[in-house]
Structure formats: structure tokens, C-alpha cells
């Protein structure tokens, strides 16, 4: 017999996290980010495929727009100056 455990609401978790002081927020952010490095290659590929599908659907539904590669390159160059 399993016990149903309700997962916390991500919006509430984020709200609580953002209320922490800067050092605690940095410490809290470190672990989830590091966990992304622990994904298997198959899991990472699956997640990227899901993201690509979501972006495609958003584009076709008019919720996002295409940006020419040249514009993306210009924006990236500005960020890394």
C-alpha cells in the first residue's frame, strides 16, 4: 500500500526560495544545477527532444516567433563582450 504524497507547488517553492538572502539563494541554486550534470545521455536527449517539440508547437501556434541566426549571433556576441 503506497502513501500518496502531494508534491509542493513549484510557484510556491520559487516564491519561498526568492525570499531567502542572496547567500542562501546561491547555495540553494547550486544543487539543482549540479544535478543536471548527472543526467544520463539518454535522459538529456529525451529532455531536449521534449523541449524542441514544445518550441515547435509554440511557433506553429503563434506563441513564439523565429529569430534569424544572424540576430541570435549578434545578441550572443553582445552578451559575451
Secondary structure as UniProt FT lines:
FT   HELIX           10..18
FT   HELIX           22..36
FT   TURN            37..38
FT   HELIX           41..60
FT   TURN            61..62
FT   HELIX           69..79
//
